[in-house]
């Protein structure tokens, strides 16, 4: 299996199932294909109905930099928009940062006055992660090369993954992951950059066979590493699918969470009235933990106005 970026892997392994989920909630004219999902928008929904937020991009959103929480947005969900154009839209909305930009993209965000809330430095992939010792040299090497640059460019976080199970016992995977992160932690500590390891769902439509699919697994590893610069990326979308109990989980694990992602359940669409989570309450709970980092929106917009959907999400989470 070749090394793939996060966005390529999501499209390659989950696009068909994810598209099916989106189609189930997007109206009778929607399709399940990744090609249709990624096609340019044309001023109306795929089912012919008006945009969900026709004026959202022109409205003044609630502040994205609210006390105890900074909102951001994952680039890959909007990658049909050229990056400079997207940066300009993000800036207009009032967001301070973009998430999951590659090293080569950091300068584009900076040129638009935006921070990078979490950098993708190619430290392994979703499939080929910390649990497999063969991956350790590449992961450690990526952090050695890019964490110093992240520090210089004020990128506070970089990402890596637990990897696919491929028949490996959890006890072995946990020990392997601890060993690798213990080698990576001093690099991060020396530069003041945090390594984030993401928990992802392993159900159909998600990342089948991903081993780090529940918080107890992630917590056992991060607690054992016991570094202030190794934390969990708590993806609300993924963990709602796997475990639910979002507010109690993030409250109990608050010491070990360094970053959040949003997304509508089901289907990873807009975080609006069509989905089962109420984000203002979740945001209030995050603030109550004393968290002062980033929460990045990682939903795939299905409206004809993608940046309008983003602006609406920013306003919604500003209500928390």
PyMOL commands that set and color helices and strands:
alter all, ss='L'
color gray80, all
select helices_A, chain A and resi 6-25+34-37+56-58+75-78+83-93+103-111+133-152+170-191+215-225+236-242+246-252+254-256+279-288+306-318
alter helices_A, ss='H'
color red, helices_A
select strands_A, chain A and resi 65-66+69-73+97-102+115-120+157-161+194-198+230-235+257-262+294-297
alter strands_A, ss='S'
color yellow, strands_A
deselect
rebuild
show_as cartoon
